[in-house]
Amino acid sequence: MLKQNKPFYLLGDLNDNQLRTTNTKSPLKTIIYKNGLKQLIEAPTRVTSTSSTLIDVIITNKRDTVLSLKNAPCSIADHNIITAFINVKKPKRDPITRTYRSMKTYTQERFCSLLTENITALNNISQTDNVDEQVLIFTNIFQSCLDKCSPIVTNTFKRPPAPWLTDEIRSKINERDSLLCKSRQNVSDITAHNTYKNSKKEVIRLVKLAKRQFFRSKLNNKKNDPKATWKIVNEIIPRKQQNQEINSIHQNTQEIANNFNKYLSSIGKNTYNEVKNLEAKSENKNNNLNNANLSDDVCNSLNTKFRPDSITMPELVALINNLKNTNSVGHDDISLKYLKDSGKIMYTYLLIIINTSIQTGVFPKLWKEAIVKPLYKNGDATLPSNFRPISLLPVLSKILEKAVADQLITYLERNNLISNCQYGYRHHLSTELALVKLTEEIYNAVENKEICLLATLDLSKAFDTVNPELLLQKLTEINVETSWFKSYLSDRVQSVKLNNIVSQKEAVEFGVPQGSILGPLLFIIYINDIIKDLTDCVVVMYADDIQIIHKGKLSEIDKIIKNTETNLNLLQLQYNHLGLKINPSKTQCMFIGSPFLINKINRNLFVNFDGHQIGFSDCIKTLGVIFDKYMSFENHVRDLCKKTKSTLIYIQRMQHMLDRVTRTMIVDSLVISKLNYCSLIWGKCNNSLIKEVQTVQNFAAKVACGGGKKNDHATPFRNKLNWLTIKNHLKLTELLFVFKAMNSCLPSWVIDFPTNDVRNTGRLLRNNNDLAIPVINSQFGRRSVIYNGPKLWNDMPETIRSLPSISSFKSNTKKHLLLKEKNTDP
């Protein structure tokens, strides 16, 4: 505050007598003098029969703002009461400027009519094979017609309006304020004070009633529009905003925008060069590193060369309908809503553009430009590194990307070209499946009386640091025709937008396009073979997140640590070859196993990696789940319960403004979804922790239904919502996992459940359709899906197990479990 020259006031008993007359220096006076401050109290503040001292002080850097001081005796303490009256101006609310398209005169019919008038000009798209000319014609006509029926307007709001504030409420507020003045004029008048209190309560009641009527009316009008409903809900229950736009911190100047864009556009190239310079200096350069291309066996096995194919009109319509509806637009200001509204006219021309791009191998230049909005994270607001860049691309470019991405992922999966260790951005795979693979390996190790060493790696600016030339080389290795991809990656530019100010354009030479559909898929191709040299370990990757497990007996702990160090160094060499930077300070290691074995490990052990000594943590958060060294998941469950309870309390405070349907939707989205995330993993915790989660679910059911008191039994509320208890929900989750595995909805390399068929038993059994339950002796090992899944599956009726679809199996299993709950309730 002193550096920013803001008013600073410090009041209190600092126990340093400012009336001291001895030669001993006062530490407080020294601090005051060095910082250019002023201590305002001059008379003693503590007077006794034997002493008189000034130890209660008021310190400030703005003496001229203090109007008067008071140093008065106090009847209940031996210190005086010190008071400062300060001249403070009421801060003015900064005006908010918003630029948006006005919908007052917009109708779909009018927009389509305007486009129809330009059919002759639109037909020119089919008269040229130059995709850049096609996009220019399409964009210019689309924008000009849109500007006529939905013009761009800019409005400044000094104060957000309160639409529920009626004339009656304003009158009551004035009456309340008048009564407050009368009450303060005569403090001893109890009648006047009570009259003011009653008026205050009446204002609060009227405001609550008006808000409830206003928001319920809005929600009823939009009950069939989930997006509009959530917009209203966010007005009622504003969630904590951890990020804020840079324009709320800095003044909107062109210079700031340009500086931020220079930093953000060059961060990938700078990081890549930094890694390469370190690699060149390293004495271990290329040691133990196999930089060879994909093996000849794999390349020769690919009978076809991948090149994107043209798409049909039904495929285009499906692509557009499957895109997530959003108000975010790129520099061309074309949103998905307007595109869908004009689909009958414009889809034909968009299809021509997409197929021209695919056939000619040229990605349109206008679609290579990104608008970046920096959002503040934390730390020094003057540093660009403390902002998270949000990249906005034209929606039309995403449609073309989606068309190519769908074909590419099909090619990769059909030819098994992606490592089985990679779970990110692939069909039928998820973070939960990645963690299932991780936990099953750990449970298996503990069953064999082994310990595991889990290491998690953190990459800096991974997506921004991709070298386009190396990426194209990787694509060539897997028999992908690269002409279209080379055009897609080259000549990209971006601008930073701060409120309404757009920076100068800067070239982006490195990285896959942020905010794109194709970018993440290209990234996993880029790092696909980084683990090829690793040995004696289990690797699980989700995009750039990588977890490595080394297992062994406690007596082999030195070997386990040595293998971990070796593989981490090999990984770093592979990452360095790609120009990707590992952050050693954020790399974590943790031993996992039974408490009996883990408690015997020397706490002073560490892993040497890149000149850092990495100590062993007691818990690690990876892919959204907190693992601990005993696999108890206590930290995860406690953190989960704490966050969801605070959310529920906030919803409960606002529940009077919401109907039951909306409350249930909010609770499902903000609370139940968090409880369900990776429940297949943390659901293996002990019963006392399950009870804590059950308490949260009970609270959630009461909030969703409304009217529930703390001591009310939760079962009636859960029954109204058709919710399973937490224990039965965990059973349903595990049964769904088994069903997917049994019906080939999951890759066989994730998990495999053997059946009790004739080959396993040698003879025909009555329960041939049951799953084989492995022999596992330890309670730790029995928490695994490979053990619990078959047990639960075998207990289910055959009529449910043989259902043909996931949806029918899920609904019937839930009914089965709900029926069992009701039959067991007292």
C-alpha positions in Angstrom: 0.0 0.0 0.0 2.9 2.4 0.7 4.4 1.7 -2.7 1.1 2.4 -4.4 0.7 5.6 -2.3 -2.6 4.5 -0.9 -3.9 5.8 2.5 -2.6 3.6 5.3 -3.8 3.6 8.9 -2.6 1.4 11.8 -4.3 1.5 15.2 -3.7 -0.5 18.2 -1.6 -1.3 21.3 1.9 -1.9 20.0 3.4 -1.9 23.6 6.2 0.6 22.7 6.1 3.7 24.9 6.3 6.8 22.6 6.9 9.1 25.6 10.1 7.3 26.4 12.8 9.8 27.5 15.8 7.4 27.9 18.5 7.0 25.4 17.2 3.6 24.4 16.0 3.8 20.8 12.3 3.0 20.2 12.0 0.2 17.5 8.6 1.6 16.5 9.9 5.1 16.0 12.6 3.8 13.8 10.1 2.0 11.6 7.9 5.1 11.5 10.8 7.3 10.5 12.3 5.0 7.8 8.9 4.6 6.1 7.9 8.3 6.2 4.9 7.7 8.5 3.4 9.8 11.2 2.2 8.8 14.7 -0.7 11.0 15.6 -1.5 10.4 19.3 0.5 12.7 21.6 -1.0 12.3 25.1 -0.7 9.2 27.4 -3.1 6.4 26.6 -2.5 4.3 29.8 -2.3 6.0 33.1 -1.9 4.2 36.4 -0.8 5.2 40.0 2.8 4.5 39.1 3.1 5.2 35.4 1.9 7.2 32.4 2.6 5.7 29.0 1.7 6.2 25.3 1.5 2.7 23.9 -1.8 2.9 21.9 -1.0 4.6 18.6 -2.5 5.7 15.3 0.0 5.6 12.5 -0.6 6.9 9.0 1.1 8.1 5.8 -1.7 10.6 5.0 -1.9 13.1 7.9 -4.0 15.5 5.9 -6.9 13.0 5.6 -7.4 12.9 9.4 -10.0 15.5 10.5 -9.8 15.1 14.3 -8.5 12.7 17.0 -9.9 11.5 20.3 -8.1 10.1 23.3 -10.7 9.3 25.9 -10.7 7.2 29.1 -12.5 3.9 29.1 -14.6 2.6 32.1 -14.0 -1.1 31.4 -10.2 -1.1 30.7 -7.0 0.7 31.9 -6.3 1.8 28.3 -7.9 4.9 26.7 -10.0 4.6 23.6 -8.2 6.2 20.7 -10.3 7.4 17.7 -9.5 9.0 14.3 -12.1 10.8 12.2 -11.0 10.5 8.5 -12.0 12.3 5.4 -12.8 9.5 3.0 -14.5 10.0 -0.3 -17.1 7.4 -1.2 -15.5 5.3 -4.0 -17.3 5.6 -7.3 -18.2 2.5 -9.2 -16.2 2.2 -12.4 -18.5 2.2 -15.4 -18.8 -1.0 -17.3 -18.7 -0.8 -21.1 -20.2 -3.7 -23.1 -20.2 -4.2 -26.8 -22.7 -6.7 -28.2 -25.1 -7.4 -30.9 -28.5 -6.0 -30.3 -31.3 -8.5 -30.7 -34.2 -6.0 -30.6 -34.7 -6.1 -34.4 -33.3 -9.5 -35.1 -35.5 -12.4 -36.3 -34.4 -15.5 -38.1 -36.8 -14.8 -41.0 -35.4 -11.4 -41.6 -31.8 -12.6 -41.4 -32.5 -15.4 -43.9 -34.4 -12.9 -46.2 -31.3 -10.6 -46.3 -29.1 -13.6 -47.1 -31.4 -14.7 -49.9 -31.1 -11.3 -51.4 -27.4 -11.9 -51.7 -27.7 -15.4 -53.3 -26.1 -14.2 -56.6 -23.0 -13.0 -54.7 -22.9 -16.1 -52.6 -22.9 -18.3 -55.7 -19.5 -16.8 -56.5 -18.1 -19.2 -53.8 -18.7 -22.1 -56.2 -17.0 -20.3 -59.1 -13.5 -20.3 -57.5 -11.1 -22.9 -56.2 -9.3 -20.4 -54.0 -10.5 -21.2 -50.4 -9.3 -17.8 -49.1 -11.5 -16.0 -51.6 -14.4 -18.4 -50.7 -14.1 -17.6 -47.0 -13.8 -13.8 -47.7 -17.1 -13.8 -49.8 -18.9 -15.9 -47.1 -17.7 -13.8 -44.2 -18.4 -10.4 -45.8 -22.0 -11.3 -46.9 -22.7 -13.0 -43.5 -21.5 -10.0 -41.5 -23.2 -7.4 -43.6 -26.6 -9.1 -43.4 -26.1 -9.6 -39.7 -25.1 -6.0 -39.1 -28.4 -4.9 -40.7 -30.7 -7.0 -38.5 -28.5 -7.4 -35.4 -26.3 -4.3 -35.2 -23.3 -4.0 -32.9 -23.9 -1.6 -30.1 -21.8 -0.3 -27.2 -23.4 0.7 -23.9 -21.9 2.0 -20.7 -23.5 1.0 -17.3 -22.7 3.2 -14.3 -24.5 0.9 -12.0 -26.1 -2.5 -12.7 -29.9 -2.1 -12.5 -32.0 -3.9 -9.9 -35.1 -4.9 -12.0 -37.0 -6.2 -9.0 -36.8 -2.8 -7.2 -40.4 -1.4 -7.4 -41.8 2.0 -6.5 -43.3 0.5 -3.3 -40.0 -0.8 -2.2 -38.2 2.5 -2.9 -40.8 4.3 -0.8 -40.3 1.8 2.0 -36.6 2.3 1.8 -36.9 6.1 2.1 -39.3 5.6 5.1 -36.8 3.2 6.8 -33.9 5.7 6.3 -36.1 8.5 7.7 -36.9 6.5 10.8 -33.2 5.7 11.3 -32.4 9.4 11.4 -35.1 10.0 14.0 -33.9 7.0 16.1 -30.3 8.4 16.1 -31.4 11.9 17.1 -32.9 10.5 20.3 -31.0 7.3 21.3 -33.1 6.9 24.5 -36.4 6.8 22.6 -37.1 3.0 22.6 -40.3 3.4 20.6 -38.5 5.2 17.7 -35.8 2.5 17.7 -38.4 -0.3 17.5 -40.3 1.5 14.8 -37.1 1.7 12.7 -36.4 -2.0 13.3 -39.9 -3.0 12.2 -39.5 -0.9 9.1 -36.1 -2.4 8.3 -37.6 -6.0 8.6 -40.4 -5.0 6.3 -38.0 -3.7 3.6 -36.0 -7.0 3.8 -39.3 -9.0 3.5 -40.4 -7.0 0.5 -37.0 -7.2 -1.3 -36.9 -11.0 -0.8 -40.5 -11.3 -2.1 -39.8 -9.1 -5.1 -36.6 -11.0 -6.0 -38.4 -14.4 -5.7 -41.3 -13.3 -7.9 -38.9 -11.7 -10.4 -36.5 -14.7 -10.8 -39.2 -17.3 -10.7 -41.1 -15.5 -13.4 -37.9 -15.4 -15.5 -37.2 -19.1 -14.9 -40.7 -20.1 -15.8 -40.4 -18.2 -19.1 -37.1 -20.0 -19.9 -37.8 -23.4 -18.4 -37.3 -25.1 -21.8 -34.0 -23.4 -22.5 -31.2 -24.8 -20.2 -28.7 -22.2 -21.4 -30.9 -19.3 -20.5 -31.9 -21.0 -17.2 -28.3 -21.2 -16.2 -27.7 -17.6 -17.1 -30.5 -16.6 -14.7 -29.2 -19.0 -12.0 -25.8 -17.4 -12.2 -27.4 -14.0 -11.4 -29.0 -15.5 -8.3 -26.1 -17.6 -7.1 -22.9 -15.9 -8.4 -20.1 -18.4 -8.1 -16.6 -17.3 -6.9 -14.7 -15.7 -9.8 -11.1 -16.8 -9.5 -10.2 -15.2 -12.8 -10.8 -11.6 -13.9 -10.1 -9.9 -17.1 -7.0 -7.8 -17.3 -9.0 -4.6 -18.0 -10.2 -4.7 -14.3 -6.6 -4.4 -13.2 -4.9 -2.2 -15.8 -6.0 0.8 -17.8 -7.0 -0.1 -21.3 -4.1 1.1 -23.3 -2.8 0.0 -26.7 0.7 -0.4 -25.3 -0.4 -2.9 -22.6 -2.3 -4.9 -25.1 0.7 -5.0 -27.5 3.1 -6.0 -24.7 0.9 -8.8 -23.5 0.5 -10.1 -27.1 4.2 -10.1 -27.7 4.8 -12.1 -24.5 1.9 -14.6 -25.2 2.8 -15.1 -28.8 6.4 -15.8 -28.1 6.2 -17.9 -24.9 6.2 -21.2 -26.8 9.2 -20.4 -29.0 11.2 -19.0 -26.0 10.5 -22.1 -23.9 11.5 -24.4 -26.8 14.7 -22.5 -27.3 15.5 -22.6 -23.6 15.1 -26.3 -23.5 17.2 -26.8 -26.6 20.0 -24.6 -25.2 20.0 -26.7 -22.0 20.1 -29.8 -24.1 23.0 -28.6 -26.1 25.0 -27.9 -22.9 24.1 -31.2 -21.3 27.0 -33.7 -21.1 24.4 -36.5 -21.3 23.0 -35.3 -24.6 21.4 -38.3 -26.4 22.7 -40.8 -23.8 20.4 -43.8 -23.8 18.0 -41.9 -26.1 16.5 -43.6 -29.2 15.5 -40.9 -31.6 14.7 -43.3 -34.3 11.4 -42.9 -36.2 8.5 -45.2 -35.6 9.6 -48.8 -36.2 9.7 -50.0 -39.8 7.4 -52.9 -38.9 4.6 -50.5 -37.8 5.1 -48.2 -40.8 5.1 -51.1 -43.3 2.0 -52.5 -41.7 0.0 -49.4 -42.7 -1.4 -50.3 -46.1 -3.1 -46.9 -46.6 -2.0 -43.3 -46.3 -4.3 -41.0 -44.4 -5.5 -37.9 -46.1 -8.7 -36.1 -45.1 -11.8 -36.9 -47.3 -14.5 -34.6 -48.4 -17.7 -34.7 -46.3 -21.4 -34.8 -47.2 -24.2 -32.5 -46.2 -25.6 -34.9 -43.5 -22.2 -35.1 -42.0 -21.8 -31.3 -41.9 -25.2 -30.9 -40.2 -24.3 -33.6 -37.6 -20.9 -31.8 -37.0 -22.6 -28.5 -36.4 -25.3 -29.9 -34.2 -22.7 -31.7 -32.0 -20.7 -28.6 -31.4 -21.3 -27.0 -28.0 -23.5 -23.9 -28.1 -21.6 -20.9 -26.9 -21.7 -17.1 -27.2 -17.9 -16.9 -27.7 -17.0 -15.7 -31.2 -13.7 -15.2 -33.0 -12.5 -12.1 -34.9 -15.2 -12.6 -37.6 -18.0 -12.2 -35.0 -19.9 -15.2 -36.4 -21.6 -17.2 -33.7 -23.0 -20.8 -33.8 -26.5 -19.5 -33.2 -26.5 -17.2 -36.3 -25.0 -20.0 -38.4 -27.7 -22.4 -37.3 -30.4 -19.9 -37.9 -29.1 -19.4 -41.5 -28.4 -23.1 -42.1 -30.9 -23.7 -44.9 -29.1 -21.1 -47.0 -25.5 -21.0 -45.7 -24.7 -24.7 -45.1 -24.4 -25.3 -48.8 -21.7 -22.7 -49.2 -19.9 -23.8 -46.0 -19.8 -27.3 -47.3 -18.1 -26.1 -50.5 -15.5 -24.2 -48.5 -14.7 -27.2 -46.2 -14.4 -29.6 -49.1 -12.3 -27.1 -51.1 -9.9 -26.8 -48.1 -9.7 -30.6 -47.8 -9.2 -31.2 -51.5 -6.6 -28.5 -52.1 -4.8 -29.0 -48.8 -5.1 -25.3 -47.8 -6.5 -24.1 -44.5 -8.1 -20.6 -44.9 -6.0 -17.7 -43.7 -8.9 -15.9 -42.1 -9.5 -18.9 -39.9 -5.9 -18.9 -38.6 -6.4 -15.7 -36.6 -7.1 -16.0 -32.8 -8.4 -13.4 -30.4 -6.8 -13.9 -26.9 -8.4 -12.6 -23.7 -6.0 -12.8 -20.7 -7.7 -13.7 -17.4 -5.9 -12.9 -14.2 -4.8 -15.9 -12.1 -2.8 -14.6 -9.1 0.4 -12.8 -8.2 1.7 -9.5 -9.6 -0.9 -8.1 -12.0 1.8 -6.3 -14.0 3.4 -9.6 -15.1 1.9 -11.3 -18.2 2.9 -14.7 -16.8 0.2 -14.3 -14.1 -2.6 -14.4 -16.6 -4.3 -17.3 -18.3 -4.8 -16.7 -22.0 -8.2 -17.7 -23.4 -7.9 -18.2 -27.1 -11.0 -17.6 -29.3 -11.1 -19.0 -32.8 -13.7 -18.6 -35.5 -16.5 -21.1 -35.1 -16.3 -21.9 -38.8 -12.7 -23.1 -38.4 -13.8 -25.4 -35.6 -16.3 -27.1 -37.9 -13.6 -27.8 -40.5 -11.2 -29.0 -37.7 -13.9 -31.3 -36.3 -14.4 -32.9 -39.7 -10.7 -33.7 -40.1 -10.2 -34.6 -36.4 -13.0 -37.3 -36.6 -11.4 -38.9 -39.6 -7.9 -38.8 -38.1 -8.9 -40.3 -34.7 -10.7 -43.1 -36.6 -7.5 -43.8 -38.6 -5.3 -43.8 -35.5 -7.6 -46.1 -33.5 -8.2 -48.5 -36.4 -4.4 -48.9 -36.8 -3.6 -48.9 -33.1 -1.2 -46.0 -33.6 -1.7 -44.3 -30.2 0.0 -45.8 -27.2 -2.3 -47.7 -24.8 -0.8 -45.6 -22.0 -2.5 -42.5 -23.4 -6.1 -41.9 -22.1 -6.6 -38.2 -23.2 -8.8 -37.1 -26.1 -9.7 -40.6 -27.2 -13.1 -42.3 -27.7 -14.4 -44.3 -24.7 -11.5 -43.2 -22.5 -11.5 -40.7 -19.6 -9.6 -39.5 -16.5 -11.5 -42.1 -14.5 -10.3 -45.0 -16.7 -6.8 -43.7 -16.4 -7.0 -43.7 -12.7 -8.6 -47.2 -12.7 -5.5 -48.5 -14.5 -3.3 -46.7 -11.9 -5.2 -48.0 -8.9 -5.5 -51.6 -10.1 -1.7 -51.7 -10.5 -1.3 -50.4 -7.0 -3.8 -52.9 -5.5 -2.2 -55.8 -7.3 1.3 -54.7 -6.0 0.0 -54.5 -2.4 -1.6 -57.9 -2.8 1.9 -59.3 -3.7 3.3 -57.6 -0.6 5.1 -54.9 -2.7 5.4 -51.2 -2.4 4.8 -48.7 -5.3 6.7 -45.5 -6.0 4.3 -43.1 -7.8 5.9 -40.2 -9.7 3.9 -37.4 -11.4 5.4 -35.0 -13.9 4.5 -31.4 -14.7 5.1 -29.8 -18.1 5.5 -26.0 -18.6 3.5 -24.5 -21.5 3.2 -28.0 -23.1 0.7 -27.1 -25.9 2.5 -23.8 -26.7 5.9 -25.4 -27.1 5.1 -27.9 -29.9 7.6 -27.5 -32.8 5.5 -27.6 -36.0 8.3 -29.2 -38.1 8.8 -32.0 -35.6 5.0 -32.5 -35.4 4.8 -32.9 -39.2 7.6 -35.4 -39.0 5.6 -37.4 -36.5 2.6 -37.3 -38.8 4.7 -38.5 -41.7 6.0 -41.4 -39.6 2.4 -42.7 -39.1 1.7 -42.4 -42.9 -0.4 -39.2 -42.7 -0.4 -36.9 -45.8 0.9 -33.6 -44.2 0.0 -30.9 -46.8 -3.3 -29.9 -45.2 -1.8 -30.1 -41.7 1.2 -28.0 -42.7 -1.1 -25.3 -44.0 -3.2 -25.6 -40.8 -0.1 -25.0 -38.6 1.6 -22.3 -40.6 1.2 -18.5 -40.7 -0.9 -18.3 -37.6 -1.4 -15.0 -35.9 -3.1 -13.7 -32.8 -4.3 -10.5 -31.2 -4.9 -9.7 -27.5 -8.3 -8.1 -26.7 -8.6 -6.0 -23.6 -12.2 -4.9 -23.2 -12.7 -3.1 -26.6 -9.0 -2.6 -27.4 -7.3 -5.0 -29.8 -3.6 -5.3 -30.0 -1.4 -5.5 -33.1 -1.2 -8.9 -34.7 1.7 -11.1 -33.8 2.8 -14.3 -35.5 2.6 -17.5 -33.5 5.4 -19.8 -34.7 5.2 -22.6 -32.2 2.5 -24.7 -30.5 -0.8 -26.3 -31.5 -3.6 -23.8 -31.8 -5.1 -23.1 -28.3 -8.9 -23.4 -28.1 -8.9 -25.6 -31.2 -10.5 -29.0 -31.7 -7.6 -30.6 -33.6 -4.9 -29.2 -31.4 -5.1 -31.7 -28.5 -5.2 -34.7 -30.9 -2.1 -33.4 -32.6 -0.4 -33.0 -29.2 -0.9 -36.6 -28.2 0.6 -37.7 -31.6 3.5 -35.4 -30.9 4.3 -37.1 -27.5 3.1 -40.5 -28.5 6.4 -42.3 -28.4 8.2 -40.6 -25.4 7.8 -43.6 -23.2 9.3 -46.1 -25.7 12.6 -46.4 -23.8 11.1 -46.8 -20.3 11.4 -50.2 -18.6 10.2 -52.0 -15.5 7.4 -49.5 -14.9 3.7 -48.8 -15.5 2.9 -45.5 -17.3 -0.5 -43.7 -17.4 -0.9 -40.5 -19.5 -3.7 -38.1 -19.9 -2.6 -35.6 -22.6 0.4 -33.9 -21.0 -0.2 -35.4 -17.5 2.0 -38.4 -16.9 2.1 -40.8 -13.9 4.8 -43.5 -13.5 4.7 -46.4 -11.1 7.6 -48.6 -10.1 6.9 -51.6 -8.0 9.0 -54.0 -5.8 9.6 -55.5 -2.4 10.6 -53.3 0.5 14.0 -54.9 0.5 14.4 -53.6 -3.1 13.7 -50.0 -2.2 17.0 -48.7 -3.4 16.5 -50.4 -6.8 13.0 -48.9 -7.0 14.4 -45.4 -6.5 17.2 -46.0 -8.9 14.8 -47.2 -11.6 12.6 -44.2 -11.0 15.6 -41.9 -11.4 16.7 -43.7 -14.6 13.3 -43.5 -16.2 12.7 -39.9 -15.2 16.0 -38.9 -16.8 15.1 -40.9 -20.0 11.7 -39.1 -20.1 13.5 -35.8 -19.7 15.8 -36.6 -22.6 12.7 -37.5 -24.8 10.9 -34.3 -23.8 14.1 -32.3 -24.4 14.3 -33.7 -27.9 10.7 -32.5 -28.5 11.5 -29.1 -26.9 9.1 -29.7 -24.0 10.1 -28.5 -20.6 9.6 -30.5 -17.4 9.2 -28.5 -14.2 11.3 -30.4 -11.7 10.1 -28.3 -8.8 6.5 -29.5 -9.4 7.5 -33.1 -10.0 6.2 -35.2 -7.1 7.0 -38.6 -5.7 5.2 -40.8 -3.2 5.5 -44.3 -1.8 2.2 -46.2 -1.7 1.4 -49.5 0.0 0.1 -51.1 3.2 0.7 -49.1 6.4 2.8 -52.0 7.7 5.4 -51.6 4.9 5.2 -47.8 4.3 5.8 -47.0 7.9 9.1 -48.9 7.7 10.5 -46.6 4.9 13.2 -44.0 5.9 11.6 -40.6 5.7 15.0 -39.1 4.6 15.0 -40.8 1.2 14.7 -38.8 -2.0 14.7 -39.1 -5.8 17.5 -37.2 -7.7 16.1 -35.6 -10.8 17.6 -32.8 -12.9 19.7 -31.5 -10.0 16.8 -31.5 -7.6 16.3 -33.8 -4.6 12.6 -34.7 -4.6 11.4 -35.7 -1.2 8.5 -38.1 -0.8 5.0 -36.6 -0.3 2.2 -38.0 1.9 -0.4 -37.2 -0.7 -0.5 -36.2 -4.4 -3.3 -34.7 -6.4 -3.4 -36.1 -9.9 -6.3 -35.9 -12.5 -8.5 -34.3 -9.9 -8.2 -37.1 -7.2 -6.0 -36.8 -4.1 -4.0 -40.0 -3.5 -2.3 -40.7 -0.2 0.4 -43.2 0.7 -2.1 -45.6 2.3 -4.7 -45.3 -0.5 -7.3 -44.3 2.2 -8.5 -41.3 0.1 -9.2 -39.5 3.4 -7.7 -36.2 2.1 -9.8 -36.4 -1.0 -13.1 -37.1 0.7 -12.6 -34.5 3.4 -11.7 -31.9 0.7 -14.7 -33.0 -1.4 -17.1 -32.7 1.5 -15.8 -29.3 2.6 -16.2 -27.8 -0.9 -19.7 -29.3 -1.6 -21.0 -28.3 1.9 -20.0 -24.7 1.3 -21.7 -24.7 -2.1 -24.9 -26.2 -0.6 -25.0 -23.6 2.2 -24.8 -20.9 -0.5 -27.6 -22.5 -2.5 -29.7 -22.9 0.7 -29.5 -19.2 1.4 -31.0 -18.4 -2.1 -33.4 -21.3 -2.2 -36.4 -19.1 -1.6 -36.0 -17.6 -5.1 -35.9 -21.0 -6.8 -38.5 -23.6 -7.5 -37.8 -27.3 -6.9 -37.0 -28.2 -10.5 -34.4 -25.4 -10.7 -32.9 -26.2 -7.2 -32.5 -29.9 -8.2 -30.8 -28.9 -11.4 -28.4 -26.6 -9.6 -27.6 -29.2 -6.9 -27.1 -31.9 -9.5 -24.7 -29.7 -11.5 -22.7 -28.0 -8.7 -22.7 -30.8 -6.0 -23.8 -34.2 -7.1 -21.5 -34.1 -10.2 -18.5 -33.4 -7.9 -19.5 -36.4 -5.7 -19.8 -38.6 -8.8 -16.5 -37.6 -10.3 -14.1 -40.6 -10.1 -16.3 -42.2 -7.4 -15.0 -45.6 -8.8 -11.6 -44.5 -7.4 -12.3 -42.7 -4.1 -15.3 -45.0 -3.3 -12.9 -47.6 -2.0 -12.4 -45.5 1.2 -13.6 -46.8 4.6 -17.2 -46.7 5.9 -16.6 -43.7 8.2 -15.6 -41.6 5.2 -18.6 -43.0 3.1 -20.8 -41.8 6.0 -19.4 -38.3 5.6 -20.2 -38.2 1.9 -23.7 -39.6 2.7 -24.2 -36.7 5.1 -23.4 -34.3 2.2 -25.8 -36.1 -0.1 -28.5 -36.0 2.6 -28.0 -32.2 2.9 -28.1 -31.9 -0.9 -31.4 -33.8 -1.0 -33.0 -31.5 1.6 -31.7 -28.4 -0.2 -33.0 -29.7 -3.6 -36.5 -30.5 -2.2 -36.6 -27.5 0.0 -38.0 -27.2 3.5 -35.9 -29.9 5.1 -34.6 -29.2 8.6 -31.3 -30.4 10.0 -32.7 -33.3 12.1 -35.3 -34.4 9.5 -34.7 -38.0 8.2 -33.2 -37.8 4.7 -34.8 -40.9 3.2 -38.1 -39.2 2.2 -36.1 -36.4 0.4 -33.9 -38.9 -1.4 -37.0 -40.9 -2.5 -38.6 -37.8 -3.9 -35.5 -37.2 -6.0 -35.1 -40.9 -6.9 -31.6 -40.9 -5.5 -29.6 -44.0 -4.4 -27.7 -43.9 -1.2 -23.9 -43.3 -1.7 -23.1 -47.0 -1.1 -25.6 -48.1 -3.7 -24.5 -45.4 -6.1 -21.0 -46.7 -5.8 -22.3 -50.2 -6.6 -24.2 -48.8 -9.6 -21.0 -47.1 -10.9 -19.0 -50.3 -10.5 -21.7 -52.4 -12.2 -21.8 -50.0 -15.1 -18.0 -50.3 -15.5 -18.3 -54.1 -15.7 -21.2 -53.9 -18.1 -19.1 -51.6 -20.5 -16.2 -54.0 -20.2 -18.3 -57.0 -20.9 -20.0 -55.4 -23.9 -16.8 -54.1 -25.6 -17.4 -50.5 -24.7 -14.0 -50.3 -23.1 -10.6 -51.3 -24.6 -9.6 -54.8 -23.4 -6.2 -53.4 -22.3 -7.9 -51.3 -19.7 -9.3 -54.3 -17.8 -10.4 -57.8 -18.6 -13.0 -59.8 -16.6 -12.7 -63.6 -17.2 -15.9 -65.7 -17.2 -16.6 -69.1 -15.6 -16.8 -70.9 -18.9 -15.9 -74.5 -19.7 -12.3 -73.6 -20.6 -11.8 -72.3 -17.0 -13.5 -75.1 -15.2 -13.2 -78.1 -17.6 -16.9 -78.8 -17.2 -20.3 -77.1 -17.8 -21.5 -75.2 -14.7 -24.8 -73.7 -13.8 -23.3 -70.3 -13.5 -21.3 -70.2 -16.7 -22.4 -66.6 -17.3 -20.9 -65.5 -14.0 -17.5 -63.8 -13.9 -14.6 -65.4 -12.3 -13.6 -63.9 -8.9 -9.9 -63.9 -8.5 -8.3 -65.3 -5.4 -7.2 -62.2 -3.4 -6.3 -62.6 0.3 -5.6 -59.1 1.6 -8.3 -56.6 2.4 -6.3 -54.0 0.6 -6.3 -56.0 -2.6 -10.0 -56.7 -2.3 -10.8 -53.1 -2.9 -9.8 -53.5 -6.6 -12.4 -53.4 -9.4 -11.1 -56.8 -10.7 -12.3 -58.3 -7.4 -15.4 -56.2 -6.4 -16.8 -55.9 -10.0 -17.4 -59.7 -10.5 -18.8 -60.1 -7.0 -21.4 -57.4 -7.7 -22.1 -58.6 -11.2 -22.7 -62.2 -10.1 -25.3 -61.0 -7.6 -27.3 -59.3 -10.3 -30.3 -61.0 -12.0 -29.5 -62.5 -15.4 -32.4 -60.5 -16.9 -30.6 -57.3 -16.1 -27.1 -58.5 -17.0 -28.3 -59.5 -20.5 -29.9 -56.1 -21.4 -28.6 -54.8 -24.7 -27.8 -51.1 -24.0 -26.0 -49.1 -21.4 -29.0 -46.9 -20.8 -31.4 -49.8 -20.2 -28.9 -51.6 -18.0 -28.4 -48.4 -15.9 -32.1 -47.6 -15.4 -33.0 -51.2 -14.5 -30.0 -51.6 -12.2 -31.0 -48.4 -10.4 -34.6 -49.6 -10.0 -33.2 -52.9 -8.7 -31.0 -51.2 -6.1 -33.8 -48.7 -5.1 -36.2 -51.6 -4.5 -33.6 -53.3 -2.3 -33.1 -50.0 -0.4 -36.9 -49.8 0.3 -37.1 -53.4 1.4 -34.2 -53.0 3.9 -35.4 -49.6 5.3 -36.9 -50.0 8.8 
